[in-house]
Amino acid sequence: MDFYKRMELVCERIPAGRAASYGQIALLCGKPGNARQVGYALRRGRAGESVPAHRIVNAKGILSGAEAFDTPETQKRLLEGEGVRVQKTDAGWRVDLREYGWVNSIEEAEELYRIFQERGI
């Protein structure tokens, strides 16, 4: 299994105007509990150029991927450009995942699993 290839396929599905958590991505890749590996892949560019990294936040909705961008404000600006409201909190910039979170269906998860099996990843 190539976690990074799976991650690329999963992340490409996050629609504009939505955000997903590192843990959600790890779960859909078949590696629950590997949220840190998702962060590592984004930071190091291991998941491919097409991954919309700005749409991935921590479990509380906090923008924590600033080191993957040119400036700490880049992730915020990219999300706002897609219509996502980003609020300042004591913990940092935050996206309300109840409002802007990517809700994937079990059917979509099953489809991803089939694709992983077909491609041998």
Sequence and secondary structure as in RCSB ss.txt:
>XXXX:A:sequence
MDFYKRMELVCERIPAGRAASYGQIALLCGKPGNARQVGYALRRGRAGESVPAHRIVNAKGILSGAEAFDTPETQ
KRLLEGEGVRVQKTDAGWRVDLREYGWVNSIEEAEELYRIFQERGI
>XXXX:A:secstr
  HHHHHHHHHTTS TT BEEHHHHHHHTT TT HHHHHHHHHHTTT TT  GGGEE TTSB   GGGSSSTTHH
HHHHHHTT  EEEETTEEEE HHHHB    HHHHHHHHHHHHHHT 
